[in-house]
Amino acid sequence: MSKEDQFKSSVGVIGAGIQGICISLNLVKKGFKVTIIDKEDPGKKSASYGNAGHFSPYASVPINRPDILADVPAMLLNSNGPLALKWNYVPKMIPWFLKFIKSCSTKNMMHTAKYMHQILDLALPAYDELFKEIDVSGLVESKGILYFWNNKNLKSRELEIKIRNELGVKQQLLTPHEIHDLEPNIKKIYHGGAFYSNAKHAKNPKKILLKLFDLFIKKGGKFAKENVQSISFTPENKPTIQTDSMSYNFDKVVIACGAFSKKFTDQADEKIPLDTERGYHVHFKGYDHLLSRPVIFLNKGFGITPMEQGLRVVGTVEFGGLKNPPSKKRILNLVNNAKYLLPELKEHQDEWLGFRPTLPDFLPVLGASKNHKNLFYSFGHHHLGWTLGAISGKIISGIIAGENTNLDLSAYKSQRFG
Ligand SMILES: Cc1cc2nc3c(=O)[nH]c(=O)nc-3n(C[C@H](O)[C@H](O)[C@H](O)COP(=O)(O)OP(=O)(O)OC[C@H]3O[C@@H](n4cnc5c(N)ncnc54)[C@H](O)[C@@H]3O)c2cc1C
């Protein structure tokens, strides 16, 4: 597409999370006329606001893997474990679970790992490009991320280490002594660990999001605070977005509303099995001196990130859909786990529930719709959507501009679900 054509082309992007904002920023830079539509102000309470802030380029080992299947029943029975269900949602999720089980073969696990690695490897350089234009000093820390575990489920740890080695991911295995040297305040419940020295973390994801959004507006982008109801198409296949009060016509539309995207892909007649893994955070204010970097206790499936708001304790995978209320029990579990690791902690604040957008094969959907050539998707980045914001923005804007991305994008197509 020539630059002149791009100036004439209008793009509507539904969703002002990290995906929608990075896509939109890349598109305005290429000369498109872009409007972001979101029902909330950017970063108000979305997943892109409340995540753990990890930039995790190493995290290519997926959750769909053979060892997980054997562990799930025990995890569900343990009310202090990392996994939980809202029982009223189980019937709705059965098709997703069946597809997930199919994705847990060694072959499918390696397929996901390979294609997650492809984009994770480019994730930080893509952010570096965007960060050249905004001031992130004090907002991004480069102190690595520390994982540790006890001597249970060691086969799973061995598998993770092996896959990362095969993919060429930089990792340093640690002894308990070395873990203590890095983070001396953590109770010594660990028997081993791994350090990812090239990982980074955000001190305040919302502030970074808003800086990228402000740059988008400064470059001529538009924002409409509207609740999108539907997408339809003219006989020429041009998309129309209907909100509660307005109708917008665009040349192209991108769906980037994270876990809320399924409503619109259903309207586009695609059967994409997107669901959500609910997760929580709480803050402990005034304890920043206890940690230097994000830590993750793998056996309990939670982590703690030092942020501007205090220590952000983040975790839980809860299957319960988008409408169920938050679970007090899961929040309490998170709080107790944090106090177990850092016994000095007392009162917590700011309980938050967020929605990870997750497909059963743990790959995102990136690219054009199967049914509509002017409709594009960028959602389903599950636990890694913060890390993958800038690279997804680069890929989707490149596809819309008709550029060659030099990547094998076949694995991310929505067509994989038939
Ligand atoms: C507890 C937790 C911890 C996490 N930790 C990390 C981490 O450390 N590192 C990492 O890489 N990833 C992490 N993630 C994942 C990451 O946060 C998400 O994958 C990512 O933020 C998704 O971004 P998004 O832009 O696709 O969606 P979102 O951030 O959810 O944004 C979607 C937007 O769409 C809007 N929207 C929805 N429906 C409509 C509608 N009808 N009309 C208009 N607007 C609409 C919403 O208001 C929202 O602003 C975590 C997630 C959770 C829940």
Ligand as a Chemical Component Dictionary entry (heavy atoms), coordinates in Angstrom:
data_LIG
# 
_chem_comp.id                   LIG 
_chem_comp.type                 NON-POLYMER 
_chem_comp.pdbx_formal_charge   0 
_chem_comp.three_letter_code    LIG 
# 
loop_
_chem_comp_atom.comp_id 
_chem_comp_atom.atom_id 
_chem_comp_atom.alt_atom_id 
_chem_comp_atom.type_symbol 
_chem_comp_atom.charge 
_chem_comp_atom.model_Cartn_x 
_chem_comp_atom.model_Cartn_y 
_chem_comp_atom.model_Cartn_z 
_chem_comp_atom.pdbx_ordinal 
LIG C1  C1  C 0 -3.209  -11.184 37.049 1  
LIG C2  C2  C 0 -2.522  -10.958 35.740 2  
LIG C3  C3  C 0 -1.132  -10.831 35.670 3  
LIG C4  C4  C 0 -0.499  -10.667 34.440 4  
LIG N1  N1  N 0 0.858   -10.485 34.402 5  
LIG C5  C5  C 0 1.487   -10.319 33.211 6  
LIG C6  C6  C 0 2.888   -10.059 33.155 7  
LIG O1  O1  O 0 3.554   -9.913  34.160 8  
LIG N2  N2  N 0 3.474   -9.966  31.928 9  
LIG C7  C7  C 0 2.761   -10.091 30.772 10 
LIG O2  O2  O 0 3.359   -10.044 29.703 11 
LIG N3  N3  N 0 1.408   -10.254 30.800 12 
LIG C8  C8  C 0 0.761   -10.376 31.978 13 
LIG N4  N4  N 0 -0.577  -10.551 32.028 14 
LIG C9  C9  C 0 -1.331  -10.646 30.776 15 
LIG C10 C10 C 0 -1.585  -9.279  30.173 16 
LIG O3  O3  O 0 -1.941  -8.364  31.178 17 
LIG C11 C11 C 0 -2.713  -9.385  29.130 18 
LIG O4  O4  O 0 -2.470  -10.449 28.229 19 
LIG C12 C12 C 0 -2.770  -8.087  28.326 20 
LIG O5  O5  O 0 -2.843  -6.971  29.184 21 
LIG C13 C13 C 0 -3.942  -8.096  27.384 22 
LIG O6  O6  O 0 -3.946  -6.860  26.726 23 
LIG P1  P1  P 0 -5.103  -6.477  25.735 24 
LIG O7  O7  O 0 -4.815  -5.125  25.212 25 
LIG O8  O8  O 0 -5.292  -7.595  24.772 26 
LIG O9  O9  O 0 -6.444  -6.480  26.645 27 
LIG P2  P2  P 0 -6.893  -5.569  27.883 28 
LIG O10 O10 O 0 -5.769  -4.955  28.588 29 
LIG O11 O11 O 0 -7.850  -6.394  28.658 30 
LIG O12 O12 O 0 -7.682  -4.386  27.184 31 
LIG C14 C14 C 0 -8.914  -4.627  26.514 32 
LIG C15 C15 C 0 -9.655  -3.321  26.396 33 
LIG O13 O13 O 0 -10.849 -3.571  25.641 34 
LIG C16 C16 C 0 -11.875 -2.769  26.184 35 
LIG N5  N5  N 0 -13.173 -3.315  25.817 36 
LIG C17 C17 C 0 -13.674 -4.540  26.106 37 
LIG N6  N6  N 0 -14.916 -4.674  25.605 38 
LIG C18 C18 C 0 -15.224 -3.498  24.989 39 
LIG C19 C19 C 0 -16.355 -3.024  24.299 40 
LIG N7  N7  N 0 -17.479 -3.755  24.139 41 
LIG N8  N8  N 0 -16.332 -1.760  23.801 42 
LIG C20 C20 C 0 -15.231 -0.978  23.958 43 
LIG N9  N9  N 0 -14.126 -1.396  24.604 44 
LIG C21 C21 C 0 -14.118 -2.627  25.108 45 
LIG C22 C22 C 0 -11.625 -2.837  27.696 46 
LIG O14 O14 O 0 -12.258 -1.754  28.374 47 
LIG C23 C23 C 0 -10.100 -2.773  27.757 48 
LIG O15 O15 O 0 -9.617  -1.453  27.927 49 
LIG C24 C24 C 0 -1.255  -10.651 33.250 50 
LIG C25 C25 C 0 -2.650  -10.723 33.322 51 
LIG C26 C26 C 0 -3.293  -10.855 34.553 52 
LIG C27 C27 C 0 -4.796  -10.898 34.608 53 
# 
loop_
_chem_comp_bond.comp_id 
_chem_comp_bond.atom_id_1 
_chem_comp_bond.atom_id_2 
_chem_comp_bond.value_order 
_chem_comp_bond.pdbx_ordinal 
LIG C1  C2  SING 1  
LIG C2  C3  SING 2  
LIG C2  C26 DOUB 3  
LIG C3  C4  DOUB 4  
LIG C4  N1  SING 5  
LIG C4  C24 SING 6  
LIG N1  C5  DOUB 7  
LIG C5  C6  SING 8  
LIG C5  C8  SING 9  
LIG C6  O1  DOUB 10 
LIG C6  N2  SING 11 
LIG N2  C7  SING 12 
LIG C7  O2  DOUB 13 
LIG C7  N3  SING 14 
LIG N3  C8  DOUB 15 
LIG C8  N4  SING 16 
LIG N4  C9  SING 17 
LIG N4  C24 SING 18 
LIG C9  C10 SING 19 
LIG C10 O3  SING 20 
LIG C10 C11 SING 21 
LIG C11 O4  SING 22 
LIG C11 C12 SING 23 
LIG C12 O5  SING 24 
LIG C12 C13 SING 25 
LIG C13 O6  SING 26 
LIG O6  P1  SING 27 
LIG P1  O7  DOUB 28 
LIG P1  O8  SING 29 
LIG P1  O9  SING 30 
LIG O9  P2  SING 31 
LIG P2  O10 DOUB 32 
LIG P2  O11 SING 33 
LIG P2  O12 SING 34 
LIG O12 C14 SING 35 
LIG C14 C15 SING 36 
LIG C15 O13 SING 37 
LIG C15 C23 SING 38 
LIG O13 C16 SING 39 
LIG C16 N5  SING 40 
LIG C16 C22 SING 41 
LIG N5  C17 SING 42 
LIG N5  C21 SING 43 
LIG C17 N6  DOUB 44 
LIG N6  C18 SING 45 
LIG C18 C19 SING 46 
LIG C18 C21 DOUB 47 
LIG C19 N7  SING 48 
LIG C19 N8  DOUB 49 
LIG N8  C20 SING 50 
LIG C20 N9  DOUB 51 
LIG N9  C21 SING 52 
LIG C22 O14 SING 53 
LIG C22 C23 SING 54 
LIG C23 O15 SING 55 
LIG C24 C25 DOUB 56 
LIG C25 C26 SING 57 
LIG C26 C27 SING 58 
# 
